[in-house]
Amino acid sequence: MKFNEIKPDLSQVEALLPSVVIELISLIGYAKTEEMISHLGGITFKVGKSVRKKGNRRGELLIELLGKETAAIIEKHFGSEPLYIPRCDSALREWRNRRFIDEHNALVAAGESSRFARITLCPKYGVTDRWAQKLLAERQVSSQQLDLL
């Protein structure tokens, strides 16, 4: 399975999320917010006053993507307002990095070498070996610094 096929868990990086995403999560939950970000992230979406009216293509898109009930919640809360749906790049990168490190550490704990773990994980995550080495070195330094406190 490639990394881009894995659905992100925004709850793990909530502190890095923009306020509008936190607001969406409180309204429609993590799963629906993640779905919205993956399909509409980076777009300003003008929410209509009534997503249920025929001919309202934006409303129909919301219903198709999130379901009628969720679309109605968004309509009620954001109706007539332009809603910028952030891509959440920094939060998603952090989530990816944490996943990479967790999987790397699990492979090493299971007896694999760090090099073999990188050979296995880099193609999955679509990253280079150099990027992985740098990430692992940065995280190791920061965890060692925390141990000093």
C-alpha positions as CSV (number, residue, x, y, z in Angstrom):
1,M,0.0,0.0,0.0
2,K,1.3,3.4,-1.0
3,F,1.3,6.2,1.6
4,N,-1.1,8.4,-0.4
5,E,-3.7,5.6,-0.1
6,I,-3.6,5.9,3.7
7,K,-6.2,8.2,5.2
8,P,-4.6,10.7,7.6
9,D,-5.6,10.9,11.3
10,L,-5.9,14.6,11.9
11,S,-6.5,14.0,15.6
12,Q,-2.8,13.3,16.0
13,V,-1.8,16.7,14.7
14,E,-4.7,18.8,16.0
15,A,-2.4,21.5,17.4
16,L,-1.1,22.3,13.9
17,L,-4.5,22.6,12.3
18,P,-6.0,26.0,11.2
19,S,-8.9,27.2,13.3
20,V,-11.4,26.7,10.5
21,V,-10.5,23.0,10.4
22,I,-11.0,22.7,14.1
23,E,-14.4,24.3,13.6
24,L,-15.2,21.9,10.9
25,I,-14.1,19.0,13.1
26,S,-16.4,20.1,15.9
27,L,-19.3,20.4,13.4
28,I,-18.9,17.3,11.3
29,G,-16.2,15.1,12.9
30,Y,-12.7,14.1,11.9
31,A,-13.6,11.6,9.1
32,K,-15.8,14.0,7.2
33,T,-13.4,16.9,7.7
34,E,-10.5,14.7,6.4
35,E,-12.7,13.8,3.4
36,M,-13.4,17.4,2.7
37,I,-9.8,18.4,2.9
38,S,-8.6,15.6,0.6
39,H,-11.1,16.6,-2.1
40,L,-11.5,20.3,-1.7
41,G,-8.4,21.4,0.2
42,G,-6.9,24.7,-1.1
43,I,-10.3,25.9,-2.5
44,T,-12.5,28.7,-1.4
45,F,-15.9,27.2,-1.4
46,K,-18.9,29.5,-1.2
47,V,-21.5,27.6,0.8
48,G,-25.0,28.3,-0.4
49,K,-28.0,29.1,1.8
50,S,-29.7,25.9,0.7
51,V,-27.6,22.9,-0.5
52,R,-30.8,21.0,-1.1
53,K,-32.2,23.1,-3.9
54,K,-31.9,21.5,-7.4
55,G,-29.4,23.2,-9.7
56,N,-27.1,24.2,-6.8
57,R,-24.0,22.5,-8.1
58,R,-21.9,23.4,-5.1
59,G,-24.5,22.0,-2.8
60,E,-24.8,18.9,-4.9
61,L,-21.1,18.4,-4.7
62,L,-21.2,18.7,-0.9
63,I,-24.0,16.2,-0.7
64,E,-22.2,13.8,-3.0
65,L,-19.0,14.1,-1.1
66,L,-20.2,14.2,2.5
67,G,-23.9,13.2,2.5
68,K,-27.1,15.1,2.9
69,E,-27.0,15.5,6.7
70,T,-23.4,16.8,6.8
71,A,-24.0,19.1,3.9
72,A,-27.0,20.6,5.8
73,I,-24.9,21.1,8.9
74,I,-22.2,23.0,6.8
75,E,-24.9,25.0,5.1
76,K,-26.5,26.0,8.4
77,H,-23.2,27.1,9.9
78,F,-21.5,28.7,6.9
79,G,-24.4,29.5,4.7
80,S,-23.7,32.4,2.3
81,E,-20.1,32.7,3.5
82,P,-17.1,31.9,1.5
83,L,-15.3,29.0,3.3
84,Y,-11.7,28.5,2.6
85,I,-10.8,24.9,3.0
86,P,-7.1,24.7,3.9
87,R,-4.9,21.9,2.5
88,C,-3.3,21.5,6.0
89,D,0.1,20.8,4.4
90,S,2.2,21.3,7.5
91,A,-0.1,19.2,9.7
92,L,-0.2,16.4,7.1
93,R,3.5,16.5,6.6
94,E,4.0,16.2,10.4
95,W,1.5,13.3,10.5
96,R,3.4,11.6,7.6
97,N,6.7,12.1,9.4
98,R,5.4,10.6,12.6
99,R,4.0,7.6,10.8
100,F,7.3,7.1,9.0
101,I,9.2,7.2,12.2
102,D,6.8,4.9,14.0
103,E,7.0,2.3,11.2
104,H,10.7,2.7,11.0
105,N,11.1,2.2,14.7
106,A,8.8,-0.8,14.7
107,L,10.8,-2.5,11.9
108,V,14.1,-1.8,13.8
109,A,12.5,-3.1,17.1
110,A,11.5,-6.3,15.1
111,G,15.2,-6.9,14.3
112,E,15.5,-5.2,10.9
113,S,18.4,-2.8,10.2
114,S,17.7,0.9,9.9
115,R,18.9,0.7,6.3
116,F,16.5,-2.1,5.4
117,A,13.7,-0.2,7.2
118,R,14.4,2.8,4.9
119,I,14.6,0.6,1.8
120,T,11.2,-0.8,2.7
121,L,9.5,2.5,3.8
122,C,10.9,5.1,1.4
123,P,9.0,3.8,-1.7
124,K,5.8,3.4,0.4
125,Y,6.0,7.0,1.5
126,G,7.3,8.4,-1.8
127,V,10.4,9.9,-0.2
128,T,14.1,9.6,-0.7
129,D,16.6,7.8,1.5
130,R,18.4,11.1,2.2
131,W,15.1,12.7,3.3
132,A,14.5,9.7,5.6
133,Q,18.0,9.8,7.1
134,K,17.7,13.6,7.7
135,L,14.2,13.1,9.4
136,L,15.4,10.3,11.6
137,A,18.5,12.3,12.6
138,E,16.5,15.4,13.4
139,R,14.0,13.5,15.5
140,Q,16.7,11.6,17.3
141,V,18.5,14.9,18.2
142,S,15.3,16.4,19.5
143,S,14.4,13.4,21.6
144,Q,17.9,13.3,23.1
145,Q,17.6,17.0,24.0
146,L,14.3,16.3,25.8
147,D,16.0,13.6,27.8
148,L,18.4,16.3,29.1
149,L,15.5,18.2,30.7
